[in-house]
Structures are given as C-alpha cells and as structure tokens.
C-alpha cells in the first residue's frame, strides 16, 4: 500500500508543517508578540540588513543603537546562511522570517529519517522517529520568542549524527563532507552555543561507535570527527571568524562568573515537562501567559519561553527505545546524551555544573544551561524509532511485551488517580511560589490558581489516555493482529493530536503584514534629533535611520556595556556625553531646548548646548579607558578635557571647529579647522575595526573618554575619514570558499570512485 517510503515521509512532513504553522500558510500576518525577540530585535535588524543588501552592501556596523555597535560580527546579520539570506534577497524579510520555522521542521524530519535508516530502523519506525523529532515542542515552541537560530541548529543536528554513523561504517570521505555541511550550516546560522552542544553529541556518538580492534578504530573515528568539525568550521568561517574576533571585545571575552554561567538553569523537577508540559504553568515572560497580572508559570526558571514537551506517546517510545533498542551502541549513545543533556541543563542546581565550569574552559563562556535540554529531547525523539520497532515492527518478545503492557496500564491508572487529585497537588506545588513572592493570603488569586490546576489536570488526563492507548495497542500486538503501518498510523494520529495544537499555542502573531507597517515614519523625531541621538531610543528606530543612545541586543562590546551601565544611572552629565539631542517617550518627543532645563536643574555649569558627535577638545591628557569612564561619571565635559588612552602627546588651549561631511554606517568624514595640533574626537563607539586617514594619510584611532574615537590632526584645515574595515569578513570568506571547494571536490571524487567500483 505504501511502497514509496520517501514519498510517505515527504507527505507526512509537509502535512505536519502546514498543520503546525497553519496561520503562516493562510494569512500574511507576521509572527511575533509584543515582547518577542522577533519584534524587538529581529524585524529591525532584518529591515536594516535588507536595506543594506539592496544597496549591494554587507551591514558591518549599526550606527543606530548604543552609539554604534558591530553588526555583522555580533551575529546580527546571518545572511550567508542560505535558507535565511537567499529568501531575504529574493522575497524580502517578511518571507524569510515567516517561513523559517516550517521549512526547518521539514528539514529536521528528513535528516532524522536519514539517521534512523542508517542505524537499521524499520521503514515505519524511521517514519515515527522522524515525525517525533520534527514535531517536538522544544524547537517549535521557540517560535514564541522568535529564536530562529536555535531551530536551525536543531534541524541540522541529525544530519551531523548521520554523517558520523556513515563514516564509522564506510570511511568514505563524502560523509566527512556531509557532516561538515551540517556543522557549517549551524555556524552560519549564528548560534555558537548550539554548535558546541551539537559537536559534543557527535563526539559521544563517535566514541560509542568505535569498533574492535579499538586502536585503529579510535584513530579513524576521531580523525573523521575532527575532519567534520574543522571543515565545517571552515565552511562557516565567513561568520565564525569575525564573530570569534568580536567576542574578545565583549563581556564574554573574559570568563563569566560561576553565577553568571549558571544563570537560566532548568530546575531538575521541570524535566518532567517533557510529558507533563503544564505542570508548572507552561510558560512565562509574555502578557498572554498571565492572569490578572500574575504569571501562570510558577517554576524556578528565570525566563521560560519554550517547552520541552515531546508528547506522551513519543516520550514512552523513546524510553522503550533506550531500554530495549536492538542497536546496542546507538542505544547507549542516545542514553548517554539523554542523561548528559539533562544534567547540563540543570546547571547551577547540581554540583556537576560547578565541576564542568572548573574543568572545561568553554563552560566559562556560556550561560543559560537550560538550552542543553534540547540534547535530551532530541535523543529521546530519535530513540522513539527504536522503541516503535521493539513494540510493533520487530520479532515480538512475549514476556517483555507483557511487562511493558502491564507497566503502561499501571501508569495509566496512576495518572487517573493523579488527575482526580490535581487540585491539592497543584496547590501544594504552588505554595512555595506564593511564599517566595511574599503573598500569605492567596484567596484573591483564585483565577490564576484555577488556571494552574486546569493545566495540570489536562496533563494527567492526556497521560492517562495515551498510556492506556499504548497498553491497548500492545495487547493487540500480543494477539498477533494488526500490522506495522497501522500501528504507525495510530501512534502518529495520537501524537498529532497531542503536539500540533500544543505547538500552535506558542505561535503569536501581529496584525501587521509588512515590516514597514510596524515602524511608521517619524519626521518630527528625525528633525529634532539632527546629527545627534535620541534618548533612550531603541531598535524600533533602526528602520527609520534615527540614532539612539539605547537599544536591545545581547551581543555588545564590553566598552558599550560599560557605557550603558553609566547611562542607566540617568545622570544628566552622562546623557549629554552620548551626544543626545532629543528625548522620546510614549508621551511624545522633545528637543534639547525643552529638555535642558530639566537636566540642568540644580547642576551649576551645565552646558547650554548638547555635546556634538564631532568636536575638538580644549585640552587632551593621557588617561586609561577606566579614567575616561570615571570622568564621564563625574561630569567632566569632554569638550573641555578629553582623556585619550595611550596618547603619545598631550594638548592644551586648542580651539577649533568640526563639520561632519559624510555620515554613513561604515564611513564618516569630518572636516576640521583648528588653531594648532590637537585631537578630533568622534562621539561614536570605539572598536578596533575602525580605521582612519587624515588628508588621505593613514592615522591611528585612540580610545577617547572610555568609549569614543580620538584622532590626532595637525593645525589648520583637514579632512578626516573614518572607515570600517571588512578585512575579517574577507579573510573568513576566503576560508569559507576554500572549505566549500574542498567539500565539493570530496563529494565529486567519492562519487567517481564509487561509480568505478560499481562499473
């Protein structure tokens, strides 16, 4: 009936994608909620990227937030990932963002199927495992917050594992090439932490696939994995190399504290949400997950934006696969990954993470261990294919099947009892949450308590029903009736009812259908801002080309981080020294003339004019970056005295004028006219990739006043050109192109060799 195995897989994955992301295919609405990263960061950054690409330029620098920050290097513009960059160029940002999730759901299922077939799973077991992987909530509920780079990495993981398995079997270099493609695509998607976890998964699988005699197998296996990782990293060098150099100048350039590294850990008890998703209130961080201003979520994770729920049916099949799967090496590898992923995700809640932090340097650079939970859910999803074969597609083992059936029937009965007791159980679990929040009398919060109880009751009802159904299916198997495809259809039907509506609950949409409609023009604000900046401003002004003091971005240089820490003190002196010329709030916008009286109140000597972005300091003294920040904090006017790090000379009593002639993201030209040799200071963020020429002659940019750019200029009239160097991207591109050529040649030579052998 179903002879075309690949056809069935393709149809099943396409239906799954369409049903899961129905709104995307039936409307033009844009995904994202009012607090999602898609709205607050994704859309402004995509808009900026698209506008720059349309001009034939790669956006290397973003001058519109944080007084300017590196853009491409900070993984803000992953345009070289083909399934993000090409749709953006061809169809626009809206299409690229809207279809990212359904496309990668299909890819994930295809790659999972490849992996399962390579380890000997039956046609129906492979289909079940592929759907289990593709439909899992961990990736699909990331839609809620707009974390597209994570689902990209997750989708390519099984292709990496497939390449490891095939290399172990055949030692054919094309599998190194295929594995490198998987790692390369993860690297181009811009989520280094997910890449590192994926590489760890590949290492674990490699070690379990070692054959006898071990000595030769170890060297061959590790050589293959090393080749995959190095070639894959080289393929993504166009993104990873500039990003690596950028990281040295961020707060991650130095080791995080143990407390920071373990932040956003998953409380161990919340691992139960893999099959009881609403046990702790489901999700947290958005207004739609609150009742009367109280979050429905009451767990211990600082910010829960997704779910580890994988469906009760797939969870049970996954456990059975880990216990009874035929392929012993794969079974132990997936079991190790399942346990390891859980332990790492628990982070600071166990002493293990402290040990990892001390022993493995990379753990001192990462935070949010909760992210490692995808290793657990992914491993269980893949193991579900083995579990299906054990129950429905292999040689029946009567005694084992009977034990499993009795266990599932008992579990079903237990969940029924728990469902009846959901009210007192939920209240007991909530008690400490109310205490921690200082609320002794909870009688006023009946609606939120009822919502939490309802979620737990639904969880227990689901678990009761599905474990009972699985027990019934095993009963049918023991009677010698039914066939594998019927059991697969039953499992997939049950899991679809579990997961599709659940995943769609995490889909938040806007009424807007274009990015332009989200950011209407603001000519008044642009006019009063002039060449200066808006305080606080933010990412929403990026598509309008209006500069902001503030913004939203997780990846900032340490210098910018420190400046923003000072800005948060709201000192009038600090604000002025960001070249702020306008203030904007929900109530409206005002210029410097209206703002100054409020800033200057009680501050004798407060300047009458805003600080310009380009100026000639009256005096220049040598001072470290720390001294420069101290001066800003103490209200020393940089126009009167500027502190220049490592300056070879100091100046005093110089007067001069400046005029910005060209003001582009990666190119700023300033004309100066001065009474003597001096410094030009540009109040834009310092970063080492900026270069400068004075009248066409190469100069040196010094770090001024902690965060600005300073350049020595002679007396008289001169033209100073600041330009942002693309050398890091160029060098990365060369490495990527070389790696791509090597990959293609490897696949080509392998294909030619196989044809000769088969001829």
N, C-alpha and C positions, 0 to 999 in steps of 0.2 A: 504493500500500500504506500509506503514511504521509501522508495528506492533512492531518491535524491537526498542524501543526508545533508549535503551542504545547502541544498535548496530549502529544506525544512528549517535548518539553522537560520538562514538568511531571513526567511519569512517570520520566524518566531522573534528574532531580534528586532526586526523592523516594526512588527506589531507592538512589541514591548516598548520601543522608543516612542511610537506615536501615542499609545495609550498613556504612558507615563507623562509625556510632555504634550498632552493634547492641546493645551492653550496656545503653545508655540505654533502648532500647525493650523490652528483655526482662528487665530487673531494676529493682529500686528502689534499687540501690546508688548512693551519692553519688560523683561524680568527685573525684579529688584524691589525691595522695600525701603521705607524711609531711612532705615539705619544700616542698610546692607553696604558692603564694600563695593558692590557693583555701582550703586548710585553715588556714594560719597567719594569713590576713587576711580572705579572702573570707567564710567562714562566720561568724566572729564579727561582722563588720561587717554582713552581711546579716541576721543574727539581731537585732542591735541596731536596724537600720533597720526591720525588720518589726515589732518590738515597739513602736517609737515610732509608726509609721504606724497600727498597730491602735488606738492611743490618740488618733488624729487629730492627731498632731504630726509636724512635719518635724524630724529629728535634726540640729540645727545644731552641737551641741557634744558631744564624747565625753569625759566626766569620768573614764573608767575606765583610760586608759593615759597614760603620760608626764605625770602630774599634770594631765591635761586638755589636749585639743588641739581645734582647729576640725575639725569632721567633714564637714559638707556642702560647705563651701568648699574643702576639701582633696581634692575629687573622690572621697570615700569612699562617697558615697551617691547615685549617679546615678539617682535614682528617676524623673526626668522623661523618661528615655529610654523610650519606650512599650513596647518589647519586653523591657524588664527590669523596669520599675516595675509595669506592669499585671499580668503573670503573678505577681509577688510579692504584690500586693494580692489578686488573685483566687484564687491557688492555693498561695501560700506560697513561701518562699525556695528550698526544695529543687527545686521545679519550675522556677523562674526560672533557677537555676544549671545544672541538668541539661540543659535543652533549648536553652540559649543557642547552643551550637555547631552542632547540626544545623539549627536554624532559620536561622541566618545562612549556612550552607553553601548552602541553597536560595536565599536572597535573593541571595547573591553570584552564583550561576549565572544567575538571572533577569536581574539588572542587566547582567551581562557579555553575555548574549544580546542585550539591547536595544542595547547599544553596538555590537556586531558587526553587527547588522542595519542600524544607522544608517550604517555605513561601506560597505555594499554587499556584505557577505559572504554566501555562499550559505546555504541552509537547513541543509545538513549541516555546512558549515564553521562556521556560527554555533553549532550544537549541540556540535561538537568543542571550539571555543574556550570555550564556556560551561562545559562539564564540566572542561576544563583549568584554568580559573580556580577553579571551586568545589572541585576535588579537590586543589589544590596543598597541599603539606605545610607551606609557611610558615605558613599560618593554622591548619590543622587540628592541627598538632603543638603549637601554643600551649596546647592542652588539657592538655598535660603539666605546665605550670607554673600553669595557671589564669588566663591573661591574656585574659579575655573582652573587655575594652575594645578590644584590638587587632583581634580578628576582626570586631568590629562596624564599626570604621572601614574595614577592608579590604573588607567586604561592600558598603559604600555607595560606594566609590571609582568603580566602573564607571558607576553612575547619574550621578555628577558628570560624568564624561567624556562620557557620552551627551548630557547637557544642553548641554555645550559644543559638541558637534558639531551638535546640532539648532538651537541658537541661531545658529551660523555659517550654517546652511542657510536658515533661515526668519525669523530675527529676531523670533520670536514670544515675547512676554513670559512665556508659561506655562513656557517652558524655563528662564528665569531662576528661576521659582518652583520647578520640579522640582530644579534644581541647588542651590537654597537649602535644599530639604528634605534633600538628601544631606549638605550641609555641616552643617546643623542637627542631623541625627541623629548625625553624628560628634562634634559639640560636646557633645551631651547624653550621649554615651557615656563621656566623661571621659578622653580621651587626647590632649592638645593637640599632642604631637609628631607623631602620626599625621595630625592635621588639617593641620598645616603642610606635611608631605610631600605630602598629597593636593592642597592648594592649589597647590603647586609643580608637580605633574603637570598640573593643569588649566591653569596658565599656559603651560607648554611646549606643550601641545596647542593652546591658543588661538593662540599665535604661529605655529604651523605651518599653521593653517587660514586665515590671512589671505589675502584674495583681491586681485585687481587690479581697479581702481586701489587701491594699498596704503593711501593716506592715509585714505580713508573707511572702509575695511575695518578698519584698525587701531583707529580710534576706536570703531567699532561693536563690534568683538570685545572690546576691553579694557573698554568700558563694560558689556557683558554680563557679563563675568567679575567685574568689580567689583561689579555688582549681585548676582550669585550669592553672592559671598563676604560682602558686607556684610549682605544679607538673611539668609543662612544663619547668620552670626554672631549676628545679632539674634534669630533663632529660638531659638538655644541660649543666649541671654543669661542666662536663669534659672540656668544652671550656670556659664557662662564669666565673667560679670561678677563674681560673688562670688569665683570662683576666681582671676581676674586680680588683684583687690584682695588676696586672701590671699597670692598669690605674692610680693608686695612685702615681706612679712614673713618669708619663708623664706630659706634659704641661696641660692635661685635669684634672690632679689631683687637681688643683686649678681652681676656676671659670674663665671662659673666660670673657673678657670684652664684653659689650653690642655690641660694633662694631664688634668684632670677632665672637660673637654668631650669629649675623645677616648677616654675610658675605654670599655671594652667595644666596641672596634673589631673588625671582621671581618678577619682576616688575608687578604690577596688570594688566596692559594692555596686558601683554603676556599670561594671562589666556585665551585670545581669540584664542590662537594657538590650543586649543582643537578641533576647527573646521576650523581654518584658519592657518595651520601649517607654511606656508611660509610668513606670514605677516611681520615678522621682519628678514627675510633672512634665516630661517630654522635652521642652526646650526653653531657652532663656535668652534675653537680650533684645527682643523686639516688642513693640507695643501689642502686637496681636497675640502674644503669649502671656498676657497679663489679664487679671480680672480685678476691676476696680483699683487699678494701680499696683496690685500685688502680683509678683511673678508666679505663674503656675509651677515653674520649676523650683524645687527646693533642695536640690542636691548640693554637693560641695565643689563642683567645678565652677571656676570663676566666670566663665562665659561659655555656655553650651549652645552652639549654633548648628549642630548636625546631630545625627543619631547613628548608633552602632547597630540598630535593629537589622536583622538579616532574614526575618521570617522564621516562625517556629519550625516549619517543615524543613527548610534548608538547614537550620541550626541542628535539628535532630539528625538529619542525614550526614551533616558534617562530622558530628561526634561519632556516629557509627563508622564513617569512613576512616577516622583517625584510630579507631579501635580495631576494626575488622577488615580494613582495606587490604587487597591482595598484594599490591606492590609495597613490600616492606620498607624499602629505602625511602620511597616517596612519602609513605605514611609517617615514618619517623621524622622526616624533614619537615613536613607540614605541622606535625605535632610540636616540634621544637619551635617553629615560627609562631604558632598559635600562642604558646606559653610565653615566649620571649616578647612578642608584641604586647601582650597583656601586662607583663611585669614592667617593661619600659614605659608603657602608657600610664602606669600608676605613679611614676615619677617620685616626687618627694614623700609619698605616703609609705614608702618602703625603704629600708636601708640599702637596697640594691642600687638605687639610682645614685646614692652618695658614692658608692664604690665605682660605678661607671664614670662618674664625674672626675674622680681622682685618677683613674687608670687610663681612660680613653680620652685623649685631648678634645676630640670633636664634640663631646658632650658638654664641654665648657663654652661652646659657641652657640648652642641651640637652646631654645626654650620650647614651651608647650609640648611636653612629652605625650600629652593626650593624643597627639597626632599619630603616634605609633599604633594606636588601636586598629588602624586600617590593615596592619600586618596580620592581626588576629582574625578579623572578619574576612579578609581576603583568603587566608589559608583555610578557614573553615568552609568558605564557599567553594573553593576548589576541591576540598575533601568530600563535599557533598556528592560529587560524581562517583567517588569510590563507595560512599555509603549507599547510593542508589543501586550500584552493581551488586553489593553484598546482599541487599534485600530482594531485588527484583530481576536482576539480569545475569546472575552467576549461578553456579551449582548450589541449589538450596541445601543449607545445613540445618536440619530439622531442630536439633537441640538448641542451637544458638538463636534461631528464629523464634522459637518458643519463649526463650528467656527475654528476648527483646520485646516480643509482643506483650508478655506479662508486665515487663517494666513500664512500657508505654501506657498500658491500661491502668497500671497503678498510678503513674504520673498524672494521667487524665483525671482519675478520681481525686488525687491530691489538689489539682488545680480547681476542681469543682468546689472542694471544701474551702480553699483559699478565696475563691470568688465570693462565697457566702460570707466570709469573714473579712472582706476587703475594707469595710468601714473601720472597724477597730484597728486593723493592721496599718492602714494608711494614716490614721490619726496618731498612732504610736510612732511611726516613722517621721511624721511631721513635727512631733513635739519639740525636738531639739532645735529645729529651724526657727520656730516661734521664740524659743528661749534665747537663741543667739541674736535675734533681732529685737530683743527687749520687750516682747509682747506677752504679757501674762494672761490677759483676757482675750480669748480668740472668738468670743461669741459674736463679735461684729464682723467676722470674716467668713461667714457661713458659705457664701457663694464660691470663694476660692477653695475652701476645704472640700466642698461638694464636687468641684471640678477635678481636684486631685483624686478623690475617691473614685469618681467615674472613670478616670483614665486607668487606674489600677484594676478596677472591676472588669473593664474591657480587655485588659491584658490577660487576666486569669481566664476569662471566657474564651478568648482566642486560643490560649494554650490548652485549655480543657478540650476544646473542639478538635483541634488539629492533632494532638497526640492521640486522641480517641480514633480519629480517622486513619491515622497511620497504623495503629494497632489493628484496625479493621482490614486494611489493605494487606498486612502481614498474614492475617487469618486467611484471606483469600489465596495468598501465595502458598500457604501450608496445605491448602486443599487442592493445590495443583491446578488452579484455574487462573484465567487471565493471561495476558502477555505483556512483555516489557513496554511496548509502546502505549498500552492502555494505562499502565501504572505511571509512566512518564507523563502522560496527558493529565492524569488525576493529580499528581504532585504539582505540576505546573499550573493547573487551574486553581488549586488551593493556594499556592504561593502568590499567584497573580492577585487574587482577592485580598491577600494579606498585604502585599507590598505596593501595588500600584496606587491604591487610594492613599496609603500612608505616605509614600514619597510625594504625591501631589499636594499633600497638606503642607509641605515645606516650600511650595512654589508661591512666591509673592510677585505680583505684577503691578506695574504702573499704568495709569490711564494714558500716558504718553506713548507715541508710536515712533518718534524720532528724538534723537539726542538734542537737536536744535530746539524742539518744543519744551525741553526740560530747563533750558537756560536762556530765557528771553533776554534780548539786548538791554543794556543799562547805560545809555549815552550820558545821562546825568552823572553817574558814578565815574565813568571814564573821564569825563571832563574835569571834575573836581580832583581826581587823582593825579592827572597830568603825568609827569615823568616819575612820580613817587609811587607810594604803595598805600593800599587800604589796610587798616587795622580793624578787626582781626583778619577779615577776608577769608579766603579758603579755596578749596578745589573747584567750587561751583563757578568761580570767576575765571578759571583757566580757559574754557572755550570762548570767553569774551575778550581775552587778551588783556585782562586787568591784573596788575601785580598785587600780591597780598603779602602781608607780614607772616600770616599763619597759614595753616593748611592741614591736610591729613595724609600721612604717608608713614609706613612702618620703617622704611629704609632711609635714614638721613645720616649725613656725616656727623661725627662727634662734635665738630665745631657748630654746626647748625643746631644740634641737640642742646648744646650749652647756651646758645643764644636764645632759643625758645624757652629754656628754663628761666632765663632772666626776664623774658617777655611776660611769662606767666605771673611775675611779681607785679605787673601792671604799673611799674614805676614810670612816671612821665618822662624822665630822662632816658630811660631805656627805650621807650616807644619812639621818641624823637630820633634816636640814633639808629633806627631801622629805616630812615628816610620816609617815614609815614607822612602822608599829606591829606589823608581822608579817613574818616571813621564811618563804619557801616554797621547797622544793626537791623533787626526786624522792624524797628520803628521808622527807619529811613537812614539817609546818609548826609553827612555834613563835611565841609572842608576845614582846612586848618584855621581859618579866621574865626569860625564859630567854635572850634574845638579848643583852641589855645587857651582861652580864659579859664576853662575848667582844668586844663592840665597845669597851668601856671599858678593856680590859686595856692597861696602860701609858700611859693618857691621863688625867692628873690633871685634875680638874674636869669630867669628862664628865657631862652632866646625868643625873639619876636617872630622869627621865620622858621619854617621847617628845615631840617637838615637836607641839603640836596644830595642826590646819589653820587655826584662827582664834585669834588672840591679840593682846594689847595690848603692844607693845614698851615696855620701861622707858625707853629713850631713842631718839630719831629724829634722824638727821643727814642732811644733803644729800649725795647720792653718786650718781654715774652708774651705769648698768647694769653697766659694767665693774668699778666699785668694789664693787658688790654681789656679783658673782660671785667677786671676789678674797676678799671677806670670808667667803663660803661655803667657799671652798677653804682658807682659813686657820683655819677652825673657830670663827669669831666667831658666837656664839649670837644669832640674830635676835630672840629674846625679850628679850635684854638690850640689844642695839643693832641697829637696822634702818637700812639705807641706802635712802633714798627719792629717786628721780630727780626733779629739778625741784620739790622741795617748797618751798612759799613760807615755811614756818616749821619750826623745829626744836623738839623737846620733850625734857625730861629729868626723871627722877624720877616718872614717872606709873605708877600701878598700876591694874589693872582686871581684869575677868573677861569672858568671852565665852561664848555658847552658840549653837550652830547650831540654828535652829528649823525651817527648811525646807532640804532638800538635794536638789534636782532638777537634772537636767543643765543647763538654761538658767536656773535660778532658785535662788539661795541666799540665805536670810535669816538674819542673825546679830543677836542681842541683845547689847548691850554695857552694862557698868556700870563707870564709871571715876572716878578721883579728880580728874581735870582734863582739859582739852582734850588730845587725843592722836591717834594713828593706830590704826585697826584694820587688821591685816594678815591676809589670807586666803592661805594657802599653796597656792593653785591657780594654774595658769599664767596669766600676764598676756597679754591680747590686746585690741586696741583696740575690738573689737565689744562688749565688756562695758560696761554702764552701771550706775550706782549711784544710789540715793536714800537719804537719811538722814532718817528720820521723814517720808517722802514728798516731801522736797525734793531736787531734783537735786544730785548731788555730782560729784566728779572722782575717777577711779581713777588712781593713780600707780603706776609700775613700782617695786616694792619688792624689795630684795635681789637684783636682777638679773632675777628671773623671777616674783615673787609680785605680788599686788594689794594696794595700800595706799589707805585712805580716811580723811580727816580726820573725827573725830567730837568733839562738844563734851563737856564734863564731864556726868556723871550717867548716866541710863539712856536708851538709844536703840535704835531698830530700823534696821538697815542691810540694804537689799535690793539684791542683785546680780542683774541680768537681762541676758541675751544678746540683742543687737539683731538683728532679722531684716530690717533696712532694706535691706541689699544684695541679699538674695534677693527682697524685694518689688519693688525697683527693676528687678532683672533680669526678674522675672515680667511686669511691665508692658511692658517692651521685647519680650519673647518673645510675649506675646499680641498686641501691635500687629503684629509681624512675621508671625505666623500669620494674622491677619486680612488683611494685605496679600497674602500668598501665596494665600489662598483667593479673594480678590477678583480677583487677577490671572488665576488659572485660570478663574474663572467668566466674566469679561469676554472672555477669549480664546476660550472655548467658544462664547459667544453670538455673537461676531464671526464665527467660522468657520461657524456654522450659517446666519447671514445671507448669507454669501458663497456657500455651497453651495445656498441656497434658490432 
